[in-house]
Amino acid sequence: MHKRTLVHRYFLAAVLFAFLLTLPATAQAGRMAAGFSFGETTGLSFKYWQDNQRAIDMAAGWGSDEWDIKADYLFHEPEIFRVDHGQVFLYYGMGFYAQGKDDKDDIAGARVPFGVEYFLPGMPLSFFGDVAPAMDLSPETSFGTQAHLGMRYIF
C-alpha cells in the first residue's frame, strides 16, 4: 500500500476515534462555529463545543498541489482576562495534523496549541489566534512551530 494512503487512513481513523469518544458530551452542549483560518492551515475552520471549557477544533486547507488538515482537543480558560465588551478565552490543547504535496511524502504529526479567542458582544462571531509547537512523526521526526489566525460564525 502506498505510504500516502497509510498516513491518510491513520490520521482519519485517529480523528474519527477522538470524535466518537466525545459524542455523549457533544450531543448535550451542541454549539458549533464555522469560518476561515489563515496560517499553517489556510482554509475552512470548524469548532464543536462540548461545554464552556472544552471543544474540538478542526481545519482543512488545500491548493492546486497540496492539502493540510488539523484537529485539536482544546481546554478553554474563560476567567483569566476580563474585557469591557465581549469575552476572551485563553485555550490550550493537543492535536494532530497532516500535510501533503504531490511531489513529496505526506507528513503527519502532533501539536500542542496555545491561543486566544475573542467573542464579539451581541454578535455570533469570534476571532482567534494560536501558536503550536509541532513534531512531525512521519515520514521522519522533526520539530517546528505552527500558527493560525481566523474568524468563525457561531450557530
N, C-alpha and C positions, 0 to 999 in steps of 0.2 A: 504494500500500500504506500502511496506517495506521502512523504513527510508532511507536506502542507495539509493534506486531508486529515492526518492524525492530529495535528495541532488544532485544527478547526473542531474536530469531534471532541477532543478532551476539554477544550475551553467551553464549548457549548454545553457539554454534559455537566461541567462544574457550575456554570451559571444556572442551568435548569435545576440542579440539585439544591443550590443555595436558595433559589426562589421557592421551591417546593417545601423546604424546611420552614419557611416563614408564612405559609398560606393561612393557618389559623389566625395569626396576629394581623395580617394584612387585610383579611376579609372584614375584620371589625373596624379598623381605622379607615382604610379606603381612600385617603386623599392622594391625588395624583397631580403631577405637574409635567408639562412637556414644553420644550423650547429648543434653543440652539446653544452649542458650546463652541468655543474657539480655543485653539492651542494644540496640544499633543493629539487630541481627537477633535477635529473640526467637523461638525455635523449636527445631528439631532441628539437631544438630551432628554432623558425621561427619569422621573423620580417618583417612587411609590413609598408613601409614608406609612409605617406600621403604627406609630403613635407620635406624640410630640417630640420624641427624642431619637427615634430610630427610623432609618429609611434605607431603601435600596436605590442606588443611583446608577444609571447606565447611559452610555453614549456610543454612538456609531457614526463613523465618517467614511467617506470614500472619494476616490478620484478616478481618473482615467486608467491608472495602472496600480492603484494602491487602495487599501482599506485599513481601518482602525476600529477596534471596539474595546470598551472597558466596562467593568461592573464593580461597584463598591458597596460594601455594607457600612453605613455611616451612623455614628452616635453624635447627637447634637446637644450643645450646652446653651440653653436659651437665657440663662440668668447672668452671664458674665458681663456683657455690655448692655447698658440701657441707653436708649436714644429717645429724644422727644417725640419723633414721628416715625412710625413703622416699628419694626422689630429686627434685631440682629441675632443670629445664631452662629456660634463657632462650632465647627464639626471636625471630626477625625474618624478614621476607619481603616478598613483593609479591603483589598480587592485584587482583581486580576485584569490583565489586558492582553490583547493580541494585535499584531500588526502584520501586514503582508504587502509585498510589492511583487509585480510579475516577474522581475528578473533576479529576485533574491529569496533566500529561505524565509519562511514566516517566523515571527518572533512571538513568544508567549512569556509572560512574567507576572510577578506580584508587585503590588504598590501599596503604600500607606499614605493616604491623602490627609492633609490638614487644610481647612478652609474656613471661609466666612460666607454667610448668605444673608442678604438684606431683603426683608419683605416690605413692600410699599404699603403705607396706610390706606385703607379703604379701596384698594385695588388688588385683583388676583394676580399680581406679578412679583417675581423675586429676581434678584441679581446675585450671582455667586462667583467665587473665585477660589481655586485651591492650588496647592503645590504638593507634590508627592515624590518622596524618594522611591525609586523603582529598581527592581532587579530582574533582568532578563533571565529566564530559566531554560529557554530553548531557542535556538539550537545550541547556544553556548551561554555561559554565565557572564553577565556584566552588570554594572551599576550605572544609574543615571538619575535624572530628575524630570518629572513631567509637570506641566501646568495647564490649567483650564480657566477660562472666563466665560460667562454666559448669562442668559436670562431664560426664565420659564414662565408660562402661563399656568396658574393653579386652577384646577377644576375638580 
